[in-house]
Amino acid sequence: MPLLIDLKPGEKVIINGAVIENAGANTKIRICNDSTLLRHKEIMVEEEAKTPAARVYFCLQNAYIFPAKRAQYMALYSTYLTEFVDACPSAADIADQIRAEAEQGHYYKALKWAGKLLKHEGEIIHAMLKATEAVAAEVEAE
């Protein structure tokens, strides 16, 4: 079944490792066969991979897009994910899902779970910031 993608001006899509950017008005692309595909909102550039969960996502993304370098990216992903769970045990269930999908070769599904890991990390960071602000306010009040 074909997949229809609507690209807005300036949006990018990666299809089988090729970055395609819409240089004009809204464009529709129909993908008629199996391919590795990432939409604009799913693409992370290396400069954005600054947090532990983002590094996991970035490695999985590249393992999915670039099969020739998959082993290299999967080794990095495995290290990053293990380190993340060691530091943040509350992410263990998400990490288990990522590992299960990746081990079955379902890299896109693993990438979707890595998106949930990013969300979890954001929630943890937000909670830590709020706690830090509360402590700072208490210290300031003394």
N, C-alpha and C positions, 0 to 999 in steps of 0.2 A: 504494500500500500504506500503510495507516494506521500512524502512529507512536504507541506507547503510552508515556507518561511517568508515572513514579511520583514524586509530590512529597511529601517529608516535611514535618512541621510547620515553618513559617517559611521553607521553601525558595521560591525565586523562579524564574520562567522568563519569558523575553521572547519574545512571539509577535507578529510583524509590528509591532514597536515598542512594544507594550503590555506593561508589567511586571505579571505576575500572581504574587501571593504566596499561598501556602497558609496560611490563617489557622486551620486546624483540624487534624484528624487526617490520617493518610496519605491522599492523594488520587491517583486515577489520572485522567489526561487523555488522550484519544485525539485526535490531529490527523489529520484525514481528507483534507486537501488540501495543495497546495504552500504553504509559508509560510516566512518567515525566523524562525528559532528558535534561541535560546541557552538552554542549561540552566544551572542555578544555578552549577555548578562552572566554567562557561565565561565567566561574566559578570565583568567587571572594572569597578569604579567608578573615577571620575576620581582620587580620593584615592590609589588603589593604583598609579597610573601614574607612579611616581617614578623609574624607571630608563629608560635609552634603549630597551631592548627592550620594556618595559611600555608606553611611549608608542606604539611601533609597533603593538603588540597592541590598545591602546585605540582608536587611530584606525581600524584595520581593523574592529574590532568595531562601531564607530559607523557606518562606511561601509556595513557589512552590514545593520545594524538600521534605519538612517535614510536611505533612498534620496534623500530630498529634500535632504539635506546631504552626499551622497556626494562630490561634487567637492571640497568644503572639506576633508573628512576625508582624502581620497586625496592631496591636495596636502601636507597635514601628514605623513601616513604616508610619502610619498616622501622628504621632507626628512629625517625621523627615521631612516629605513632607510639612506639614503645616509651620513648622519653616523655611524651605528652601524658600518657596514662600513668606513668610513674609519678609525675608531678600533679596530676589531676585525676585521681581514681574515680571521680564521679562520671568520667567520660568512658569508663570501661565498656558499658553496654554498646555505645555507639561504635567504639573501636572494634568490638567483636563483630559487629555487622559489616564494618568496612573490610576487615580481614576476610570474612566469609565470602563476600562478593569478589574481592580481589583474587582470592585463592581459586575461585571458580572461573576466573577470566572475565568476569563481568565488571570491567573497569568503569563504565559509565555509571552503573548502579553504585559502585564503590565511591565514585566521585560525588554522587548525590548524598550519600551518607556523610562524606567529608564536609559537605555543605552544612549538615546538621552539627557536625563537630565544630565548625566555625561559629555557628549560632550559640552553641553551648559555651564555647570559649568567651564569646562576647558577653554572655550573661554572667559568667564568673568574674570577668574583668569589671563589669558594671557593678556587681555586688561588692567587689573589693574596693572600688573607688568610693562607693557610698559609705562603706565602713570606715575608710580612711578619712573621709570628710567629717564623719561623725566624731571620730577620735580627735581630729584637729580642732573641731569646734569645742569639744570638752576641754582640751588643753588650753585653748585660747580663753575660755571662760574662767579658768582658774586664776 
